[in-house]
């Protein structure tokens, strides 16, 4: 008995391509996904940097107010409430 060689016709090939598209990601899909992730990461990083800068400014303002309160307490000879 001779072995028969399997042959794929165009319908079989089309079906294989369809199934592969369902289970695998194309380079374009991966690039689009990566781009979206990086864009969102850039937004988060920008916001974090801005928040860090705001924290430095806020700490400076609080420090200046603390100094002014101490001067007023010393000038008016008022004991601190804390």
C-alpha positions in Angstrom: 0.0 0.0 0.0 1.5 3.3 -1.1 1.5 6.3 1.3 -0.6 9.2 0.1 0.8 12.7 0.3 -1.5 15.3 1.9 -2.1 18.3 -0.2 -3.5 21.6 1.0 -5.8 23.5 -1.3 -6.4 27.3 -1.1 -9.5 26.8 1.1 -7.3 24.9 3.7 -4.7 27.6 3.6 -7.3 30.4 4.1 -8.8 28.5 7.0 -5.3 28.1 8.6 -4.6 31.8 8.2 -8.0 32.7 9.8 -7.3 30.4 12.8 -3.8 31.9 13.2 -5.2 35.4 13.1 -7.5 34.5 16.0 -4.7 33.2 18.2 -1.6 35.3 17.2 -1.0 39.0 17.3 0.4 40.7 14.2 3.3 43.1 14.3 1.0 46.1 13.6 -1.3 45.1 16.5 1.6 44.7 18.9 3.1 48.1 17.8 -0.2 49.8 18.3 -0.6 48.2 21.8 2.9 49.1 22.8 2.4 52.7 21.6 -0.7 53.1 23.6 0.9 51.7 26.7 3.9 54.0 26.3 1.7 57.0 25.7 -0.2 56.3 29.0 3.1 55.8 30.8 4.3 59.1 29.6 1.2 60.8 30.9 1.7 59.2 34.3 5.4 60.1 34.4 4.6 63.7 33.5 1.9 63.9 36.2 4.3 62.3 38.8 7.1 64.8 37.9 4.6 67.7 38.2 3.4 66.5 41.6 6.9 66.1 42.8 7.7 69.8 41.8 4.5 70.9 43.5 5.5 69.1 46.7 8.8 71.0 46.8 7.0 74.3 46.4 4.4 73.4 49.0 7.0 72.4 51.5 8.8 75.7 50.9 5.6 77.7 51.6 4.9 75.7 54.7 8.4 76.3 56.0 8.1 80.0 55.3 4.8 80.2 57.2 6.3 78.3 60.1 9.1 80.7 60.3 6.7 83.7 60.2 4.5 82.1 63.0 7.6 81.6 65.2 8.6 85.2 64.7 5.1 86.4 65.6 5.1 84.2 68.7 8.5 85.5 69.8 7.5 89.1 69.1 4.2 88.9 70.9 5.6 86.5 73.6 2.9 83.9 72.9 3.6 80.3 73.7 2.9 77.9 70.9 -0.2 75.8 71.0 1.6 72.6 69.9 
